[in-house]
């Protein structure tokens, strides 16, 4: 496959569409222990290590008051903590707690339990291809962390 602009764009559209459908499938067929939006936020906080509410709001394309409400729900559930930002005493940093890590692991396991039977139906060669594709996507995500946003 060539990497012409239209092919790359098409691949990007296809990849995002398929991943979104897979995510919906995994979330719709089970009852999560917390709402999907909160699980997604918890995952973002875990990925970043710690973050200001304003940064989380920007990442999620929502208002700061909306993010404050979402973080408060996670905090009330004991899944995140707030600490004073050592660089700016007026700001707080949000960090995932051990309970939050356990909750996120449970959410991921529950969602994977929906997908695992579908994967089991694939022939071994397709599972190998998919496994290799997951490795490529991980590398893409790592590279994206080091790429400035536009």
C-alpha positions as CSV (number, residue, x, y, z in Angstrom):
1,X,0.0,0.0,0.0
2,X,1.3,3.4,-0.8
3,X,1.3,6.3,1.6
4,X,-0.2,8.9,-0.6
5,X,-2.3,11.6,1.0
6,X,-5.6,10.1,0.0
7,X,-4.6,6.6,1.1
8,X,-3.3,7.8,4.4
9,X,-6.5,9.9,5.0
10,X,-8.6,6.9,4.0
11,X,-6.7,4.6,6.3
12,X,-7.0,7.1,9.2
13,X,-10.7,7.4,8.6
14,X,-11.1,3.6,8.5
15,X,-9.0,3.0,11.5
16,X,-10.8,5.6,13.7
17,X,-14.2,4.3,12.5
18,X,-13.4,0.7,13.2
19,X,-11.8,1.5,16.6
20,X,-14.9,3.6,17.6
21,X,-17.3,0.8,16.6
22,X,-15.2,-1.8,18.6
23,X,-15.2,0.5,21.6
24,X,-19.0,0.9,21.3
25,X,-19.5,-2.8,21.1
26,X,-17.3,-3.4,24.1
27,X,-19.2,-0.8,26.2
28,X,-22.8,-1.5,25.0
29,X,-22.8,-5.2,25.8
30,X,-21.8,-5.0,29.4
31,X,-22.7,-3.0,32.5
32,X,-19.7,-1.0,33.5
33,X,-18.9,-0.3,37.1
34,X,-18.8,3.4,36.2
35,X,-20.0,5.4,33.3
36,X,-17.9,5.2,30.1
37,X,-17.1,8.9,30.1
38,X,-15.7,8.6,33.7
39,X,-13.7,5.5,32.7
40,X,-12.3,7.3,29.8
41,X,-11.3,10.3,32.0
42,X,-9.7,7.9,34.5
43,X,-7.7,6.4,31.7
44,X,-6.5,9.8,30.6
45,X,-5.4,10.7,34.1
46,X,-3.6,7.4,34.4
47,X,-1.8,8.0,31.0
48,X,-0.7,11.5,32.0
49,X,0.3,10.6,35.6
50,X,-1.2,13.8,36.9
51,X,-3.0,16.8,35.3
52,X,-4.6,20.0,36.0
53,X,-8.4,20.2,35.5
54,X,-7.9,22.8,32.8
55,X,-5.6,20.5,30.9
56,X,-8.1,17.6,31.2
57,X,-10.9,19.9,30.0
58,X,-8.8,20.9,27.0
59,X,-8.0,17.2,26.2
60,X,-11.7,16.3,26.4
61,X,-12.9,19.4,24.5
62,X,-15.2,20.4,27.3
63,X,-15.6,23.4,29.7
64,X,-13.6,23.6,32.9
65,X,-16.8,23.5,35.0
66,X,-17.9,20.3,33.2
67,X,-14.5,18.7,33.9
68,X,-14.6,19.9,37.5
69,X,-17.9,18.0,37.9
70,X,-16.5,14.8,36.3
71,X,-13.4,14.9,38.5
72,X,-15.4,15.6,41.6
73,X,-17.4,12.4,40.8
74,X,-14.2,10.4,40.5
75,X,-12.9,12.0,43.7
76,X,-16.1,11.2,45.6
77,X,-15.7,7.6,44.5
78,X,-12.1,7.5,45.8
79,X,-10.7,7.0,42.3
80,X,-8.6,10.2,42.1
81,X,-7.1,12.7,44.5
82,X,-6.3,16.4,44.3
83,X,-3.0,17.8,45.4
84,X,-1.6,21.3,45.2
85,X,0.4,22.0,42.1
86,X,4.0,22.7,43.4
87,X,4.5,25.1,40.5
88,X,1.3,27.1,41.2
89,X,-0.3,27.0,44.6
90,X,-3.6,28.3,43.1
91,X,-3.9,25.1,40.9
92,X,-4.4,21.5,41.8
93,X,-3.2,18.3,40.2
94,X,-5.4,15.3,39.7
95,X,-3.9,11.9,40.2
96,X,-5.3,8.4,40.0
97,X,-5.5,6.4,43.3
98,X,-4.8,2.7,43.8
99,X,-8.5,2.2,43.9
100,X,-8.7,4.1,40.6
101,X,-6.1,1.8,39.0
102,X,-8.0,-1.2,40.2
103,X,-11.3,0.2,38.9
104,X,-9.7,0.9,35.5
105,X,-8.3,-2.6,35.3
106,X,-11.7,-4.0,36.1
107,X,-13.3,-1.8,33.3
108,X,-10.7,-3.0,30.8
109,X,-11.2,-6.6,31.8
110,X,-15.0,-6.4,31.6
111,X,-14.8,-4.8,28.1
112,X,-12.2,-7.3,26.9
113,X,-14.5,-10.1,28.0
114,X,-16.9,-8.9,25.4
115,X,-14.3,-8.8,22.7
116,X,-12.4,-12.0,23.6
117,X,-15.1,-14.4,22.2
118,X,-15.1,-12.5,18.9
119,X,-11.3,-12.8,18.8
120,X,-11.5,-16.5,19.5
121,X,-13.5,-17.0,16.4
122,X,-10.7,-15.6,14.2
123,X,-8.3,-18.0,12.6
124,X,-4.8,-18.0,14.1
125,X,-3.3,-16.1,11.1
126,X,-5.8,-13.3,11.6
127,X,-5.1,-13.1,15.3
128,X,-1.4,-12.8,14.5
129,X,-2.1,-10.0,12.1
130,X,-4.3,-8.2,14.6
131,X,-1.7,-8.7,17.3
132,X,1.0,-7.1,15.0
133,X,-1.4,-4.3,14.3
134,X,-1.9,-3.6,18.0
135,X,1.9,-3.3,18.3
136,X,1.9,-0.8,15.4
137,X,-0.9,1.2,17.0
138,X,1.0,1.3,20.3
139,X,4.1,2.7,18.5
140,X,1.9,5.2,16.7
141,X,0.6,6.4,20.0
142,X,4.0,6.7,21.5
143,X,5.2,8.7,18.5
144,X,2.2,10.9,18.7
145,X,3.1,11.8,22.3
146,X,6.3,13.3,21.0
147,X,4.7,15.2,18.1
148,X,3.6,18.8,18.7
149,X,-0.2,19.3,18.2
150,X,-1.4,21.4,15.3
